[in-house]
Amino acid sequence: MTARPPPARPHIGLNPHTKFSSYTATDWGEDDAWDSASDSESTSKPDWARTNARASSSTTAPKPVPRPTLNNSSSTLAFSYTHVHAPSSYPPKGEQQQPQPQQHGKNGWTIVRKSTDRGSLESRESEQIPQHTGYEEVDADMVIGDMESEVDDRTAPPHSKPRYDQGVLREDAEEIVHDPLRLIYRQSEKAASKSRAASGLESPTSNDEKLMRERSIRTNRRTKFINCIMGEDVDIAQLRKLAWNGIPEDLRPLVWPLLLGYLPLPKPTRASTLARKRREYASLVETTFSRGRDGLDQQIWHQIEIDVPRTRPGVRLWMQASTQRSLERILYVWAIRHPASGYVQGINDLATPFFQVFLSAYIDTDPEDFDTALLTDSVRTAVEADTFWCLSRLLDGIQDNYIAGQPGIHRSVKRMAELVARIDAPLAAHLEVENVEFMQFAFRWMNCLLMREISVQNTIRMWDTYLAEGTDAFSQFHLYVCSAFLVRWSKKLQEMDFQGIIMFLQSLPTQGWSDHEIELLLSEAFVHYSTWHNAQSHFIGK
């Protein structure tokens, strides 16, 4: 297959719908202030990450934040906003990705993205282009291929399990595509095996007994989930009650779609519904990209093309070319189906928890270390489709955050300021004295649902509770989580001046957070929610 030469990349800015109507490009600078490009960057990248790197300057210290005069204008908010560089989490220098076998694709679509080495189009066309459409990482152009796997089945021994240096595809992955309940059957077999092994202990120590009790508690919770899921018609109220305190990791790929309404509650219709929705997504992709890059909305594609390589920098999964191609397809198809908002920076982050959760159903390793080029076509389509439809359901509940003017975010930030004034009056007063406005830090908290402040693992646990609360929790309950999150640092913040506050809030010490810290945060938020949610008259201006 011969790659189509790309047209000249349009030099355009953001979609005007993605900005505050009163903000200008000058206000925010050349790069979006809350963009993830500045979250983590490395000046020295290993070979395996080279093709995903963007040409961007890297600093080792945050820029000084000027103290503004007391001014409520949007330009003042924008001018005083800065972003602190987080430590790089790239693998050690010298670590290289193992080269992957290549496969000759069929009927794929190819889009070429220019790299930072922008040679002439004529010189590029004169170079020989490899005749395959797999997800290939090259030093110059990045090729977007079809959804076929890079694993060459012609050279693989029969019944072999594709392997990666830190990733293993499950032997029954194809069966899970057609029958997701196989996740439960297989894990139940493993649990029974562990139980038999534990019962065989001759003289268990106190430590063994403690572990057995903890395992018994986890098993009992898991059993309740399974009984609920396996019912002929799922009791959604019972499932929400169970999910509020966290969902077993191996059951999330089943529970999340049920809570979102993507999977039907009646058991007999689930498999057919999944198959139909996945076919529909595959058809959307085929139709959307049938004319190659020339047929795309250049402004939307340009912004997606910029943001995708910046998603979760330093995490191996998201540095893989094949994963980035999947994310590009998901985001672009969503954008053209939602013209009122189009694509907005930050939506790329919201797709990552779904992708990792659904990918985990088909592999026997940490999703963040897996090479998605090893996925078969059907598995890749299933992961992409499930991510697309669940992301769509989530965004339907917070659409006001991404339409022109982003009124949902403005409203949430305003209510958060009023809520914090009720919860922690001394903190609110100190922020006012220091001329710190909530928009300077809380915009990103609302736009990206705190995903720039905590890890994806923390986010996944948080979303268990959000989904249990209902899809409106991503706008309603999230407001109380953000307020509890800010108040958590109250003592430290009250000892800081303006510059210290802004720098601290944009580089919070949450790197070591576990599920325990997230559950404490959710509990505190629930207390505030129970106290204030039905007391709307307490909010100023309500």
Buried (B, 14 or more C-beta within 10 A) or exposed (E): BEBBEBEEBEEEEBBEBBBBEEEEEEBBEEBBBBBBBBBBBBEEBBEBBBBBBEEEEEEEEBEEBEEBEEEEEBBBBBBBBBBBBBEBBBBEEEEEBEEBBBBBBEEBBBBBBBBEEEEEEEEBEEEEBEEBBBBBBEEBBBBBBBBBBBBBEEEEEEEEEBBBEEBBBBEBBBEBBEEBBBBBEBBEEEBEEEBEEBEEEEEEEEEEEEEBEEBEEEBEBBEBBBEBBEBEEBEEEBBBEBBBEBBBEBBBBBBBBBBBEBBBBEBEEBBEBBBEBBEEBBEBBEEBBEEBBEEBBBBBBBBBBBBBBBBBBBBBBBBBBBBBBBBBBBBBBBBBEBEEBBBBBBBBBBBBBBBBBBBBBBBEBBBBBBBBBBBBEBBBBBBBBBBBBBBBBBBEBBEBBBBBEBEBBBBBBBBBBBBBBBBBEEBBEBBEEBBBBBBBBBBBBBBBBBBBBBBBBBBBBBBBBBBBBBBEBBBBBBBBBBBBBBBBBBEEBBEBEBBBBBBBBBBBEBEEBEBEBBBEBBEBBBEBBEBBBEEEEEBEEE
